[in-house]
Amino acid sequence: MTPFIAEIIGTMLMILLGNGVVANVVLKGTKGNGSGWIVITTAWALAVFVGVTVAGPVSGAHLNPAVTLGLAIAGKFSWDLVPTYIAGEMIGAMLGAFLVWLFNKDHFAITEDEGAKLACFSTGPAIRKPISNMISEIIGTFVLVFVIFHFTDPNLSFNNDPSAKIGLGTIGALPVTFLVWAIGLSLGGTTGYAINPARDLGPRIMHAILPVKGNSDWGYAWIPIAGPIIGATLAALLNLALS
C-alpha cells in the first residue's frame, strides 16, 4: 500500500465512522437518535483512532490537509509530497461521506430536518458569526497541530541493547485519539470542530452531489477551510520559533 492509498483509506474510515455517529445521533428513526454531543465527540475520537491505525504505518496518517501543511511548514515533511497527501485526504473524505449516505439512506429519506442531514456531512456554527467561527477553527486546529509536534516516540531499552526496538503497535494511535477527544469536548461546541479542511469540504461536496435535499451552505464552507489552514500555520511557525 502506498502513502497515497493509505491516506485515502485512513481518511475514508475516519469519515465513515465519524460522520456515521452524527447520522446515528441526528437522523430520524435510528437506534442512537438523540444520544447527544458526548457520544459524537467520543465516537469521532475513536474514528480518528481507526484511521490512524490503518494509515499510520504507511503514510504517518495525516488524514488532514492542515496537519500535512503544518508539518511541511515546520520542515518535518517534504513539500513535494503535500499535493499527493492532500489529494488522498480529499478523495478519502468524499468516499467516507458517500458510505455514510449509503449506509443511512433510508433514514435520510424519512428525516425532514435539512440541517440535521447536512450535519451528517459537514460542520456548521452554533451561532453564525464568521469572525468568531473563524477564531474557533483557528484555535482548535492550532491545538491539534501544535500538540502533534510534541508527540514523541517511546524510548525503551531491552537488556541494555540500544539497537533493540519495541513497537507500540496500534497503541501508538492513542495520543491523537485523546487529543481529538479533548478538542471536541472542550472546543467543539461552537463550530462542530472541523479542524480539518478535507473533513468538511469533501463531505460537503458529496452532500451537494448526492440526492439529499437541502442547502449545502457554501456561504459557510470557507471557514472550516481557511480556519484550519491558519491555525496549522500558526502552530508550525510557533514550533519553529521555539525550536
C-alpha positions as CSV (number, residue, x, y, z in Angstrom):
1,M,0.0,0.0,0.0
2,T,1.4,3.4,-1.0
3,P,1.1,6.5,1.2
4,F,-1.5,8.0,-1.2
5,I,-3.7,4.9,-0.9
6,A,-3.1,4.8,2.9
7,E,-4.3,8.4,3.2
8,I,-7.4,7.6,1.1
9,I,-8.3,4.5,3.2
10,G,-7.5,6.1,6.5
11,T,-9.5,9.2,5.8
12,M,-12.4,7.3,4.4
13,L,-12.6,5.1,7.5
14,M,-12.3,8.2,9.8
15,I,-15.2,10.0,7.9
16,L,-17.3,6.8,7.7
17,L,-17.2,6.3,11.5
18,G,-17.0,10.0,12.5
19,N,-19.9,11.2,10.3
20,G,-21.6,7.9,10.8
21,V,-22.0,8.6,14.5
22,V,-23.5,12.0,13.7
23,A,-26.0,10.3,11.4
24,N,-26.8,7.8,14.1
25,V,-27.5,10.7,16.6
26,V,-29.4,13.1,14.4
27,L,-31.3,11.2,11.7
28,K,-34.9,10.1,12.4
29,G,-35.5,6.5,13.4
30,T,-32.0,5.4,14.2
31,K,-31.3,3.4,17.3
32,G,-28.9,6.1,18.5
33,N,-31.2,9.1,17.8
34,G,-30.8,11.8,20.3
35,S,-27.9,10.3,22.2
36,G,-26.1,13.6,22.2
37,W,-22.9,15.5,21.9
38,I,-20.8,13.3,24.3
39,V,-21.4,10.3,22.1
40,I,-20.5,12.3,19.0
41,T,-17.2,13.6,20.3
42,T,-16.2,10.2,21.8
43,A,-17.0,8.3,18.6
44,W,-15.2,10.9,16.5
45,A,-12.1,10.4,18.6
46,L,-12.4,6.6,18.1
47,A,-12.9,7.2,14.4
48,V,-9.6,9.0,14.3
49,F,-8.0,6.0,16.1
50,V,-9.2,3.7,13.4
51,G,-8.0,5.9,10.6
52,V,-4.6,6.4,12.2
53,T,-4.2,2.7,13.0
54,V,-4.7,1.8,9.3
55,A,-2.7,4.6,7.7
56,G,-0.1,5.3,10.3
57,P,2.5,2.6,9.4
58,V,2.4,3.6,5.8
59,S,1.8,7.3,5.5
60,G,2.1,8.6,9.0
61,A,-1.7,9.1,9.0
62,H,-2.0,12.8,8.4
63,L,-5.7,12.4,7.3
64,N,-5.9,16.2,7.4
65,P,-4.5,18.8,5.0
66,A,-3.9,21.1,7.9
67,V,-1.6,18.6,9.5
68,T,0.1,18.0,6.2
69,L,0.7,21.7,5.6
70,G,1.7,22.3,9.3
71,L,4.3,19.6,9.1
72,A,5.6,20.9,5.8
73,I,5.9,24.5,7.1
74,A,7.7,23.2,10.1
75,G,10.2,21.4,7.9
76,K,9.1,18.0,9.1
77,F,7.5,16.8,5.8
78,S,8.5,17.2,2.2
79,W,6.7,19.8,0.2
80,D,6.9,17.5,-2.8
81,L,4.5,15.1,-1.1
82,V,2.0,17.7,0.0
83,P,-0.2,17.6,-3.1
84,T,-0.4,13.8,-3.1
85,Y,-1.3,13.7,0.5
86,I,-4.0,16.3,0.3
87,A,-5.5,14.6,-2.8
88,G,-5.6,11.3,-0.9
89,E,-7.3,13.0,2.1
90,M,-9.9,14.7,-0.1
91,I,-10.7,11.5,-2.0
92,G,-10.9,9.6,1.2
93,A,-13.2,12.1,2.8
94,M,-15.6,12.0,-0.2
95,L,-15.7,8.2,-0.2
96,G,-16.3,8.1,3.5
97,A,-19.2,10.6,3.1
98,F,-20.7,8.5,0.3
99,L,-20.6,5.5,2.5
100,V,-22.4,7.3,5.3
101,W,-25.1,8.3,2.9
102,L,-25.4,4.7,1.5
103,F,-25.5,3.2,5.0
104,N,-28.2,5.6,6.3
105,K,-30.1,6.1,3.0
106,D,-33.4,5.0,4.5
107,H,-33.1,7.3,7.5
108,F,-32.1,10.3,5.3
109,A,-35.3,9.7,3.4
110,I,-37.5,10.0,6.4
111,T,-35.7,12.9,8.1
112,E,-37.3,16.2,7.4
113,D,-34.7,18.4,9.1
114,E,-32.4,19.6,6.3
115,G,-29.9,21.0,8.8
116,A,-29.6,17.6,10.5
117,K,-29.0,15.9,7.2
118,L,-26.2,18.4,6.3
119,A,-24.7,17.8,9.8
120,C,-24.1,14.2,8.7
121,F,-21.7,15.6,6.1
122,S,-20.2,18.8,7.2
123,T,-19.9,21.2,10.1
124,G,-21.8,24.3,11.0
125,P,-21.8,27.0,13.7
126,A,-23.9,27.0,16.7
127,I,-24.1,30.8,16.5
128,R,-23.3,32.1,13.0
129,K,-20.7,34.9,13.4
130,P,-18.0,34.5,10.8
131,I,-15.2,36.1,12.9
132,S,-16.0,34.1,16.0
133,N,-16.4,30.9,14.0
134,M,-13.1,31.5,12.3
135,I,-11.4,32.1,15.6
136,S,-12.8,28.8,16.9
137,E,-11.4,26.9,14.0
138,I,-8.1,28.6,14.2
139,I,-7.7,27.8,17.9
140,G,-8.9,24.3,17.6
141,T,-6.6,23.4,14.8
142,F,-3.7,25.3,16.4
143,V,-4.1,23.0,19.5
144,L,-4.3,19.9,17.3
145,V,-1.2,20.6,15.2
146,F,1.0,22.2,18.0
147,V,0.4,19.2,20.3
148,I,1.2,16.8,17.4
149,F,4.6,18.4,17.1
150,H,5.2,17.3,20.6
151,F,4.3,13.7,20.2
152,T,7.4,11.6,20.9
153,D,8.4,8.0,20.1
154,P,8.9,5.6,23.0
155,N,12.4,5.5,24.4
156,L,12.7,1.9,25.7
157,S,15.7,-0.4,26.1
158,F,16.0,-4.1,26.3
159,N,18.9,-5.8,28.1
160,N,20.9,-2.6,27.6
161,D,20.8,-3.1,23.8
162,P,20.5,0.4,22.2
163,S,19.5,-1.2,18.9
164,A,16.5,-3.0,20.3
165,K,13.2,-1.7,19.1
166,I,9.9,-2.2,21.0
167,G,6.9,-1.2,18.9
168,L,3.6,0.1,20.3
169,G,1.5,-1.3,17.5
170,T,-2.0,0.2,17.4
171,I,-1.5,1.7,20.8
172,G,0.6,4.3,19.0
173,A,-2.6,5.8,17.7
174,L,-3.9,6.6,21.2
175,P,-2.3,10.0,21.7
176,V,-4.0,11.7,18.8
177,T,-7.2,9.9,19.8
178,F,-7.2,11.6,23.2
179,L,-6.1,14.9,21.6
180,V,-9.1,14.9,19.2
181,W,-11.4,13.9,22.0
182,A,-10.2,16.7,24.3
183,I,-10.6,19.2,21.5
184,G,-14.1,18.0,20.7
185,L,-15.2,18.1,24.4
186,S,-13.6,21.5,25.2
187,L,-13.6,23.5,21.9
188,G,-16.0,21.7,19.6
189,G,-19.3,23.2,20.7
190,T,-19.1,26.4,18.7
191,T,-18.5,25.2,15.2
192,G,-18.5,21.4,15.4
193,Y,-14.7,21.4,15.3
194,A,-13.9,20.7,11.7
195,I,-10.1,21.3,12.3
196,N,-9.6,19.6,9.0
197,P,-10.4,21.1,5.6
198,A,-10.9,17.7,3.9
199,R,-13.2,16.5,6.7
200,D,-15.6,19.4,5.9
201,L,-15.1,20.1,2.2
202,G,-15.1,16.5,0.9
203,P,-18.4,15.6,2.6
204,R,-19.9,18.9,1.7
205,I,-19.2,18.3,-1.9
206,M,-20.9,14.9,-1.6
207,H,-23.9,16.5,0.1
208,A,-24.3,18.7,-3.0
209,I,-23.9,15.7,-5.4
210,L,-25.9,13.1,-3.7
211,P,-29.8,13.1,-3.6
212,V,-30.0,14.6,-0.2
213,K,-32.4,17.6,0.0
214,G,-31.2,20.8,1.4
215,N,-28.8,23.6,1.0
216,S,-25.1,22.7,1.3
217,D,-24.4,26.0,3.0
218,W,-21.5,27.1,0.7
219,G,-21.5,30.5,2.3
220,Y,-20.0,29.0,5.5
221,A,-17.8,26.4,3.7
222,W,-14.7,28.7,3.5
223,I,-14.4,29.0,7.3
224,P,-13.6,25.3,8.0
225,I,-11.0,25.5,5.2
226,A,-9.3,28.8,6.0
227,G,-9.5,28.5,9.8
228,P,-7.6,25.2,10.0
229,I,-5.0,26.3,7.5
230,I,-4.3,29.5,9.5
231,G,-4.3,27.5,12.8
232,A,-1.9,24.9,11.4
233,T,0.4,27.7,10.0
234,L,0.5,29.5,13.4
235,A,1.3,26.2,15.2
236,A,4.1,25.5,12.7
237,L,5.6,29.0,13.0
238,L,5.5,28.9,16.8
239,N,7.1,25.5,16.8
240,L,9.9,26.8,14.6
241,A,10.3,29.8,16.8
242,L,10.7,27.6,19.9
243,S,13.0,25.1,18.3
